[in-house]
């Protein structure tokens, strides 16, 4: 079987030799080995697939549909009646085709192309964190956490100035829908919201203690993101964008790194029903980078995640998502996608990104975040697109391309790592939590603001940034991307770069 495309494509690997030795980067075209302590998935044999069956919301699956599922060889794992999404496992290769003909079924499709459980073919590159000696040597001015001088990204969005006014409200919770969060980390523990945390990997909530944590062999991605958002200002380590708000962990990725539809749906619904104010989504839903409306399977996945994200917003959550790391123009007429389906054998295909959507990134209502580097221009890897990218924030870049001002030394983004460590990553995965943190500060300032108002303030307060033209990030004489639009709204930076100071003062 062909090795799957890299799971953590919202975080990127920096070219060899371009990042400092302590940079945390993920190797391309790899997946993580299964964690020994990962929660068991719903049992299924080697030929079983998972499906979503979408029916009319609000009434539950009718007895007729339930009977039809069984007759077609399916077993219902769980049902989200609020949004009309049923999660089913079946060994019948024609299950989706059969169930689509049933009265009351609006769409249905397989959530993966490889059997349950997914085969693991490779290992995740071992991240290199800051050493204990590097952490011990860290010095900061009075009022700053020890590693804060390395966080060039905080002054880039005026978060350092914002913290002089407000750290955010403990009544606000940001859910990290991701690979899991290590809530025992000293920078995360003070702000962790256990009641809003869960493991959704199987598509059904698992609330057992610690189920939201990553296993020993799983990606540190979600923990890094959580620290960027809400690492406590406590004299230890680093400082988050909103160090006074709460953060929760909603684990949706399999131990091998795949983010499947049923898990993502579970994550959004859980957030909706547990008082979450902001969700951060630094991933795309596997196995299709783009889900095409004219494909019945992909349409069903698009329907299910759309329903779930809309439900979360209806219940009060602002959904923030990373734009992606392929330097794609998401407003182009066509894009060549070489990586789908990434859980079996990918094949190259040409898609129209207005009809084939990257989810949840391109869903209606979702805040789509592009990445900037230490010089304040679009990161070399960041996707973009006029009318698609809503806002920009620091996600880092190769230090060789965008070197920060001293005392910061790395062009990447510092974050928390499992086991009480800290390290660097780069990607739109890192840009998105900056915006989630600013949204949390806005919600703290305006506690009764609806998601629509929070988003309106987020965009209105962003610092308008004109197109970078020409954009030749590696200085090789060739244009690397073309920005379209005005200073006030364009394809690289959307409405502008997020502004944390305005979030707490306006």
N, C-alpha and C positions, 0 to 999 in steps of 0.2 A: 504494500500500500504506500502511496506517496505520502511523505511527511507533511502533516498539516501546516498551513500558514500560521505564522506567529499569533498566538491568542491575544497577547497584550499589545495590540496595535494602536492603542491610544497612548502607550508609552513607547519610546523609540530607543534603538541602539545608536550611540554616537560613533562615527567612524574611528577606527583604531588610531591612537596617537593624538586625537583631538580633544580628549577630555582628561581631567586630572585623575590621578591614580585612585582617588576615592570615589570616582563617579559610579553611580549605580545605574547600569543600563542592561537591557534585556536583549538576548541574542535573537536574530531573526530566524524564522522557520524552525522554531522549536516549541515543544510543549512541556509542561511540568510533569514529573512523575507523580503518581497518586500518593497522597499522604496516608501514612499508616493509620492515623487517628481520624481520618475523614469519616463523617457520618455515612452510614450505609444508605445507598439509593434504594428506591422501590425495586424489589427483585424482578428480574426479567432475564429471559434466556438470550443466547447469542444472536438470535434472529429477530428479536423484538425491537420495535421502533416506538418512539413517543409521538403523539399527535395532539393538536388542539382542534376542538370542534366548537365552532361559534354559533350560538343560538340567540334568540331574542333575550336581552337582559331583563333582570328583575323578577323573573317568575320561576327560575330554576329549570333544569332540564325536565321536559315532560316525560311521563312514563313511556310514551311512544318512542321518544328519542333514546331513552336509556335502554329500552328493549332492543332497539335497532343497533345500538352500539354493541351489545352483547351478541346479537345475531351476526354482526359483521366480524366477530372475532376480537372485539375490544374489551378492555377492562378499565373502568373509570377509576383514576387515581384520586382526583379531587375535582370539585366544581366551584367556580367563582360565579355564583348566580347574579351578583351585583352587576357584572359586566357581560354575563352570558358566555363565559369561556369554560369549556370542559377539557380537562387533561386526561388523555387516554393512552394506554399502552396496548399494542397489538402485534401479533406475529403474522397477521394476514397482510401480504404485500399490496393487496388491493383495498385495504381498509378505507383509506381516504376517498378513493374513487367511489366506493360503495356508499359510504355514509353521506357523501355530498348529494346523493339522490333522495335522501330521506326528507320528508316533509318537516319543516321547522329548522333544518340545518341551513345556516346562511353561508358558511364557508368551513372548510376543514383541510388540514394539511399536516404532513410530517414535519416535526421540528428539527430533524436531523437526517443525514443520509447514511450514517454509519449505525450499526446495531448498538443496542444497550448492553453492557456499558461500553463507552467509547474506547477503542484500542489506543494505547499509549505507545508512541514510536520513538520519542526522543526525550532529552532532558532539558530543563531550563538552566540557562547559564547562572552560575552562582554569583549573586550580587556581592560587591565589596563595599562594606559600610565604613563609616568613619571609625578609626581605631580608638580604643580607650584612651590612648595617649593624646590623640588629636582632640578628643573631646575635653580631656583634662587641661590641655594647653589653651583652650578657647578663652578669650577675654572679651568683655563687652563693657561699654560705658554704663554708668549708673542708670538703673531703670530698664535695662535690656536683659533678656535671657542670654546665657553665655554664647550660643551659636548664632544669635541674631545678626551680628555683623556680616555673616556669610550669606544672609538672606537679602540679596539685592532686590528680590521680587517684592518685598514689603514696601519700600519707598517708591518702587515703580508704580504702585497703585495707591500711594499715600496712606498705606495701612499703619505705618509708624506714627504718622500725625493723628490718624483716627484713634489710635489707642490712647492718646493723651486726653481724648474726649470721652470715649466709651470702648469697652471691650466686647460689647454685645450682651444680650440678655440670656440668662439661664432658662428662661421660659421658651426660648427658640431652639428647635432641634433640626439639625441637618442629617439626613440619612445618606450614608455612603453605600450605594448599591454597587457591589464590587466583589472582590475575591475574599472578603472577610477582614475584620478589624481586630487587632490585638488590644483589647481593652485593659490589659495589665500594664501597658507601657506607661511610664511615669508622666509623660506629656499628654496622654490621652485619658488615663484613669480619672482625673479630677472632673472631666467634662463628659464622661460616657453615660449615655442614656440606655440602660439595660432593657427597659420596658419597650423601647422602640426597635430592639435588635432581634434578629432571627436568622435562621438558616433556611433558605428557599431553594436549595439546589435540586431537590427532587420535584419541585413544582408545588410542594405542600409544606406549610410552615412547620419548622422544627424549633421549638422554644427551649429545648434542654440547655442547661447552663453551659455557656461557652461555645455553643454550636455555631455562633457567628464568627468565631476565630479562624484564621487560616491554619491549616495543618503544617507540620514541620517542613514538609517538602513543597508547600504551595507558595504561590507568588506573594510577595510583600506589598503588592500594588495598592490594595485597599487600605492597608495600614498607613502607607505613605500619604495617600490622599486624605485620610482622616486627620493626620497631623497638620497638613497644609491648611486645612479648614479651621481646626479648633485646638491645636496644641496649646496647652495652658500657659499663661504667663506666670510662671511659678518659680523662677530662678533656676530652672533645669532645662537643659537642651535648647530647643528652638521655640518660636512663637507662631501661632496660627494667625490667619487673616482675621478671624473672629474668635479670639481666645476666651471669650466669656460665654459663648453659646454651648449648647449640648451637641454631641455627635453620636450617631448610632451606626451599628454595622448590620447591613442586610446582605448576607452572603448569597450570591447567585451563580458563582462559577464552579464548575466541577473541579475536582482535584487536578484534572488534566488541562484545565484552563478554558473550557468552553462555556460560553454564556448562552444557554438555550432558552427558547421562548417561554416555556412553562415556568422556568425559574424567574425570568424577568417579569412576567405577569404577576407571579406571586409576590415579588419584591415591591412592585408599584402598589398592589392592593394592600399589602401589609402597611406600607408607609401611609396610605390613604386612611387607614382605619386606626392608626396609632399616633395621631397628632403631629405628624412630621410637617415642618414648614417648608423645607427645601430638600430636594433629592439631587444627589450628584451621580452622574452616569458617564463614567470614563471607559466606555466599551462600545462594541457594536454587537448586535444579537446574531449569534451563529445559526447556521453555517454559511449564510449568504451575506456578503458585504453589502450588496444592494438587493432588496426584495421587490421583485417586479409584480405589478398588479395583474399582468396578463398570464401569470403562472399560478395555477390554483393552489399549490402548496405554499408558495411565497406570499400570495395574497392572504391566506389564512393567518400566517404569522404576522403580517402587517396589520391585519384586522385586530388580532388579539392584543398586540402590544399597544396599538393605538387606543383601544378601549381602556386598557389598564392605565396608561399615562394620563388620559383624559379624566379618568375617575379620580386619580390622585390629585390632579389640579382642581377638580370640582370640590374635593374635600379640603382644599386649602394649601396644597403643596405647589411650590414653584419648581419645575423640573429643569435641571441644567445638564447639558451634555457636551462632551468633547467632539470637535469637528472631524477629527481623524488626522492621520499622519502620512498620507501618501502624496502630499502636494497636489491633490486633485482640485480642479475648479468645479465645485459642485453645482455651478450655474451653467456649465457647458452644455452643448447640445448632446454630446455623447462622451462616455468615459469607457476605457478598456479596463475591465475587471479580470485580473488573472488569477484570483485567489479563491473563487467560489466553485463548489462548496468546499469549505476548508476542513471538514471532518472526514473526508474520504479522498477522492481524487479531483483536485481543482482543474478547471478548464477555462481557457480564455474566452471571454464574451464581451460584446460591446453593448452598453446599456445607456438609456436616456435617464439621467438622474432626476428628472422631474416626474418620471413614471416608475422608476425603480429606486426605492428609498433606502438610505442608510438609517437603520432604526436602533435606538430612539432618536438619534441626532436630528433627522429631518422631519420628525413628526410635528403636526400642528401644535402650537403652544409651547413647544420645548425651546429653551434658550440655547442656541448653538454657539459654542465658544471656539474661536480661533486662538492660536498661540503666538506670543511675541517672545523675543530674546532679550538679553541684557542691554542691548542698544535701542530697544523699543520698537524694533521693526519685526515684521512677520518672520516667524521661525522657518528655517529652511524646509522643514517637513510638513508644516501645517496646511491642511486643507483650507479652502477659502471659497468665495463665491458671492457675488452681488445678490442680495436678497435672501441668501442662505445663512451666511455668517452674521450673527446678531451683535456680537460684542467680542472684544479681545482681552487677553490677560496674559501675564507671564507664564510660559510653559517651558522656558529654557531653550537653548540651542547649543550647538558645538561652541566651545570656548574660543576656538579658532575663528569662528564666524562673528560671534558677538561676545566679546570679553567684558566682564563687568568692571566697574570702578573699584579700586581697593577700598576697604580691606577684603571684599569678597574676591574669591580666587577662581570659582567655577561658574561657567555660564549655565549650568544645570540648576535644578530646583532642589533645595534641601527639604527633606521630609523625615517622618518617623518610620522606623523599621521594627518588625517584630523582635521581641527579646530585649526591649529597652535600648535599641540602637537608633542611629540616625545615618542617612546617606542621601545620595543625589540621584535624581531621575530627570528625564526630559520627555516632553510629549504634550499633545493637547490634553492628555490625561491629567497633566499638572496645571494646565491653564483653567480647565473647568472648575476645579475646587476653589481657585481664587475667586471666580465669579460666584460660586455657591456661597463662599464666605461673605462676599460683599452683599449678596441678596439677604443673608442672615442678619447682617448689620442693619440693612434697610428695614427688615421685619422687626428688629429690636427697637428701632427708632419709631416705627409706625406699627404698633402691635395689632391694630385692627385692619391693616391693609390687606386687600384681597390679592391673590396671585397676579391678577391683571394689573393692579396698581403697583405692586412690587416690581414687576417687569417694566412698567412704564417709567418708574423712577430710575431703575437700573440703567435703562437706555438714555434717559434724559440727562442723567448725571455723568454718564461716560464722557471722557475727554476726547472730543472729536480729533481724529488723526488722519491726515491726508494720505492718499496712496503713495507708496514707495515706488517711484518711477524714474529711471528703470530699476527693476529688481534683479540684481545679479549678486546673490548672497555669497557665492563662492569666488567672486571676482575673476572668473575665467573668461570674461568677455561675452558670455552668452546669457540671454534673458532667461531666468528660471521660472517666472510666473508673471502674469499680466493682471494688474489691479484695475478694476473698473468702478466708476462711481465718483461721488463728490467727497469733499472733506468731511461732511456731516454724516455720510453713510456710503460705505464702499465695500468691495469684496474682500479686502484683507482684514479690515478692522471693524466691520459692521458700523454700529453707532459710535464706536470709539473704544478706548481702553478703560476698563472698569475703574471707578474712583471710590475708594473706601472712606475718604474723608468726607465727601459729600453725603455718603450713606448715613453718617452719624450726625451731620450738622444741618441737613436740609429736609 
